[in-house]
Amino acid sequence: RSNLQSEQLEDLRTAAFLHDVGHMTMPNGAQSLESPGHAEEGEKIVADANFSDQVVAAVRHHPERWDGVGQAGGTAGENITLLARILAVTERFEALTAGRGCARVTSQEALDKMLEGSGTEFDPAVVETLGKAVHDGGLELNLPDVALPAAPAAD
């Protein structure tokens, strides 16, 4: 849906597998899934392993916010590589729909949360593309077969 070339898509897949590798270097006491410094450490590991520059950049910049707020580098907008912007959206969407670090929600509920961060935390174009995939049923979720909490009864 993002019109990525096959090489870019392969780099995205690789970066998706490796984006949090920097956590291996974090002290045992690291409390957050987005521990400060993990992206920089991941960048070193991936670069030393001779992955492409695009994979290295995606690993380094995946925690960056679209508005540039909250990260030491302050990279913002289209200065963040496209692959990193896609990773930021998909990582959060996956966490929400899988219940990783939060209560598990439906795809639509996760999309609603992503829309709240569109234009600030996330690239609006990437969120829009995700929304199209959710709405047309083209998003194939590979989640464990765990029941979602029952929806509250309508009054």
HELIX and SHEET records of a PDB file:
HELIX    1   1 SER A    6  LEU A   18  1                                  13    
HELIX    2   2 VAL A   21  THR A   25  5                                   5    
HELIX    3   3 HIS A   38  ASP A   48  1                                  11    
HELIX    4   4 ASP A   53  HIS A   61  1                                   9    
HELIX    5   5 GLY A   77  ASN A   79  5                                   3    
HELIX    6   6 LEU A   82  ALA A   98  1                                  17    
HELIX    7   7 SER A  107  GLU A  116  1                                  10    
HELIX    8   8 PRO A  124  HIS A  135  1                                  12    
END                                                                             
